[in-house]
């Protein structure tokens, strides 16, 4: 069976997104959300998944829906640019937000760049933690928890861990914005290094019930609402 170990290797973000949907539909399990986003809805979820995207810089970063589906794509190049500026590099949060990733990334990204430059890429310390001791008490704790940067074979690799990850709408925008972050780091490195892969891990990659009709339009196995 393809993806029987929930390992996906793809060339682009769009390829990884489509393969992850395929994998989740076939290998995931259904349950009703008790606490969390969309409580009471059915989620189809993978208990673990590994994505390795070999050329995540490929444009467009935004994924596309096939012609004739009648549904808009979950994001766009403009939305990804805004997401990068506002939520990945921006430290301000609105009144109705508990946090932004930028509150944790923006104050520490300079240290990531410093560590990589000082070591010429020979370090495992270029890592950013998202969230703090109080995060577990938030109504919606951060989904993305760890970002690491490593240089292997003269390529800059970014690795990610998501405790929970909205596959249909969240994943494409998250990966697009985080690829822009990797490119930002790459621009500030003073040694010979090229752009490299993104490796993403999650033990909660899921499809919400509200997206089942859109997933069905992508011509994968049909999803039905079931709480069993």
N, C-alpha and C positions, 0 to 999 in steps of 0.2 A: 504494500500500500504506500502510495506517495505521501510524504510527510508523516509517516507513522511514528516518528520520534519527535514530531513538532519542531523540526529544524528546517528553516527556510533560507536558502541562499538565492539571492536575486541580484540583477544588475542595477536596477533603478528603484527609487522609492515607490513609483507606481507599480512596478512588477512585484515588489515585496507586499504592497497593500493588497493586490488582487490575490496573490498566493496565500496571504494570511487569512483573507476571507474564506477562500477555498478550504484551508486547513481547519478553521474554526467551525465552519458549517458541518464538516464531516467528522471531526474529532472532538468537538466540544460537547459539554453537557449543559442542560437547562436547569435553572433554579430561579426562584422568586427572590428578588432583592429585599432583605430585611432592614438593613441600615445602609445608607449611602445614596448616591445619586439615583433618582427615579425609583425610590422604594416602592415596592408592590408590583413592579414590572418584571417580566421574565427576561433573564439574560442567558445567552449562550456563551459559554466561557471555556477557554483552554486552561488547564491547571498548570501548564508551563509552556513557554515557547521561546525559541531563539531565532532571531532574524539577523542575517549577515548580508548587508547591502554593499555590493562591490564598488559601484560608481554612483554614490548618492548625490553627487554634484550635477548630474545630468539634468538639463533643463528641458521642459518646464519642471519645476519642483512639484507643482500642484498636480494632483491626479485628475484624470478625466473620466467621465461617464461615456459609455458607448452611445453613438448616435441612435436616436429612436427610442431611448428609454423614457424620455419625458421628465427625467429628474435632473436637477442641477448637480454639479460636482460638489463635494463637501467643503472645498476650499478653492482658493485662487492664488496667483502670484502676489496680487496686492494684499490679500489677507495674510499670507505668509510673511510678507515684508512688515506688515503692521504688528503681527504676532511677535516677530523677532524684536522689533523696536520697543514695543509696549510691555510684553510679558516675559521676555527672556533677558533683555538688557535694561528694562525700565524698573526702577526701584519703588515707584509710587504705586499705591493701590487705591482703588475707589472705596467708597463707604460700604458697599455691599460685598466687598472682597475680603477674604481672610488673609490672603497672601498673593504675591506673584512670584514666579520662579526667579525673576530678576532681583528680588530682595536678597537672594542667596547667591546668584551668579555674578551680578554686576560688581559687588564689593570684593570678589575673590578671583575674577578672571585674570586680573593683572598678575596675580601670584602664579596662576597656571602658566602664563606666558613666561614669567621670570624663571620658574623651575625648568621649563623645557629649554629655554635659551642657555641657562647656566650649565645644564647637563648635556647640551647638544642632543637632547631627546633621550638620553640614557637614564631615565628615572621612571619609577612607578608612583611617584607622589603627586602627580598633577591630577588631583581628583577634587570634585566639588560635591558636598553633601547638601541636599535640599531638605529643609525642615529642621526643627529643633526639638528639645525635650517636651515642649508644650503642643507639638503638632498633633499628637494623638487625641487631644481634647477638642480639636477643631471640628466643626460640623462637616467639613470636607477637607481632610488632610491632603497634603500634596500627593499627587499620583506619581510624578517623577521623583525619585529619591537620590539617585547617584548619577554623576556624569564623570567619566574619566577620559583622559587623553594620554595616548602612548604612541611612541614612534617605533615602527617595526619595518625593517627593510626600506628605510628612507621614506616611509609613508605615515602620515598622521592619522591614527585610528581614534575614533570616539566610541566609547561604550556607554550604555544606558541601562538603568534598571527602573521599571515601572511597577509599582505594587498593584496598580489597577490601570487599565488602558482601554479607552473607547476606540474600538477598531475602525468603525466606519467613519466617524466624523473627527475624532481626536487625533488618531495616528498620523494621517497625512499632513495635518498642519503642524503637529509636534515635530515630526521628522524634518519637514521643510525648514522650520525655524531653527532647529538644532543644527542642521547642515550649515545654515548661515552663521551660526555661532562658531562652528569648526572652521569655516572660511575666514572668520574674523581672527581667530587664533593664528591660523596659517599666515595671514598677512603680517603678523607681528613677530614671526620667528626669523632669526637672523642666521640660520644655518640651512644647509641643503636638505629640503624635505618637500614631498609632494602631498597632495590631498589623498586621503585613503578611505577605507571603508567605515561604515557605521555598524556596530554590533549592538543589538538591543535585546534585552531579556525582560520577560514579564511572567508572573504567575497569576495574572488576572486579565489577560487580553480577551475582550468580550464584544459581543454584538447585542445592542439593546433591542427589545421587542419592537420599538417604534421604527427601527430601520429594517425590519425583516422584508417589507415590500420592496425597498430599494435594493437590498441584497439579492432578492429573487430576480430583479430586473437585470442583474449581472450574469444571469444564466448559469448559476451554480445550483447545486441540489436545493430544492425548495424548502424553505423554513416554515414551520407551522408553530403557532403559539401553543405551548404546553407547559404546565407547571410541574409535571411529573418528572 
